[in-house]
Amino acid sequence: MNEWRGWLISVDSKHPGDGQPVSQLYAARIANPEEAMTAVKEYANVSNEHMRVLVEISVSHLRALKVPDGKVGRIESVSKH
């Protein structure tokens, strides 16, 4: 898994104020998916939320997202106008 060693991970949780579901997307540049999930949990400071790996992505994509090796980054959504 030289080139393919990252994950897009979705975290669904409830908004603290109104209980509405909130979804966030994270990129983890960590080869092992379990370690990537743990890193996202720590990075996002979440517990007991629904987390799932969406897709395995390449290092070149992670570089484009500016996620350093062994780290996690949050994917910002683009608002629709």
C-alpha positions, 0 to 999 in steps of 0.5 A: 500500500505504498501509493494508496494509504489514506482514507476519507472518514465520515463522522455523524453526530448530533449538534449540541444545541438542537439535536440535529445531525451534523456530518463532517468529513475527514481525511486521514493519511494513515495506512491502517484504517483502524488507526485512522479511525482512532486518529479522527476520533481524537482529532475531532474530539468525538466519542460514540458518534457514527463513524465510517470509512467512505473510501481509500484515497491516494497519497497524491490526493492527500497531498492536494488536501494538505494532509501531512503524513500520519495526520488527519485533516478536516475536509471543508464543505463548499457552500452552495449559492 
